[in-house]
Amino acid sequence: MAHEKFDKRFGMVAVEKQFITSEQLFNAIKIQINEDVAGDKHRLIGEVLMDEGYITQIQIDEVLNVLGLL
């Protein structure tokens, strides 16, 4: 059986590191979707989380580092 690789997403890493709650992530995703449907500029989930006051820039950098993006 072939093994599929599933990359972790930003929000899941932030929840695992206990920077945010799953409820905060869900709320940020709802905001992101509503903005996309309204035709607003797409914001990354980390940006939404920070704008909502759920996460700091230092925490964002740490998540990005875990994901190998920093």
C-alpha positions as CSV (number, residue, x, y, z in Angstrom):
1,M,0.0,0.0,0.0
2,A,1.3,3.4,-1.0
3,H,1.8,5.9,1.8
4,E,0.5,9.4,1.2
5,K,2.3,12.4,2.7
6,F,0.0,14.9,4.3
7,D,1.7,18.2,5.1
8,K,0.5,20.0,8.2
9,R,-1.3,23.2,7.7
10,F,-0.5,26.5,9.5
11,G,-3.7,26.4,11.7
12,M,-3.2,22.9,12.8
13,V,0.4,23.5,13.9
14,A,-0.7,26.7,15.8
15,V,-3.3,24.6,17.6
16,E,-0.9,21.8,18.4
17,K,1.6,24.4,19.8
18,Q,-1.3,25.8,21.9
19,F,-0.9,29.2,20.4
20,I,-4.6,29.2,19.5
21,T,-7.7,27.2,20.2
22,S,-9.6,25.1,17.7
23,E,-12.5,27.5,18.1
24,Q,-10.2,30.5,17.2
25,L,-9.0,28.6,14.1
26,F,-12.5,27.8,13.1
27,N,-13.5,31.5,13.5
28,A,-10.5,32.6,11.4
29,I,-11.4,30.2,8.7
30,K,-15.0,31.4,8.6
31,I,-13.7,35.0,8.3
32,Q,-11.3,34.0,5.5
33,I,-14.1,32.2,3.6
34,N,-16.5,35.1,4.0
35,E,-13.9,37.5,2.7
36,D,-13.2,35.3,-0.3
37,V,-16.9,34.9,-1.1
38,A,-17.3,38.7,-0.9
39,G,-14.5,39.1,-3.4
40,D,-12.2,40.8,-0.9
41,K,-8.5,40.4,-1.0
42,H,-7.5,36.9,0.1
43,R,-5.6,36.9,3.5
44,L,-3.5,34.1,4.8
45,I,-4.9,32.4,7.9
46,G,-2.0,33.6,10.0
47,E,-2.8,37.2,9.0
48,V,-6.5,36.7,9.9
49,L,-5.5,35.1,13.3
50,M,-3.1,38.0,14.0
51,D,-5.7,40.7,13.0
52,E,-8.2,39.0,15.3
53,G,-5.6,39.2,18.2
54,Y,-5.4,35.4,18.5
55,I,-1.7,35.0,17.7
56,T,1.5,37.1,17.7
57,Q,4.1,37.7,15.0
58,I,6.6,35.7,17.0
59,Q,4.2,32.8,17.2
60,I,3.5,33.0,13.4
61,D,7.3,32.9,12.8
62,E,7.6,29.8,15.0
63,V,4.8,28.0,13.1
64,L,6.4,29.0,9.8
65,N,9.7,27.6,11.1
66,V,8.1,24.3,12.0
67,L,6.6,24.1,8.5
68,G,10.0,24.8,7.0
69,L,8.8,28.1,5.5
70,L,11.1,30.4,7.4
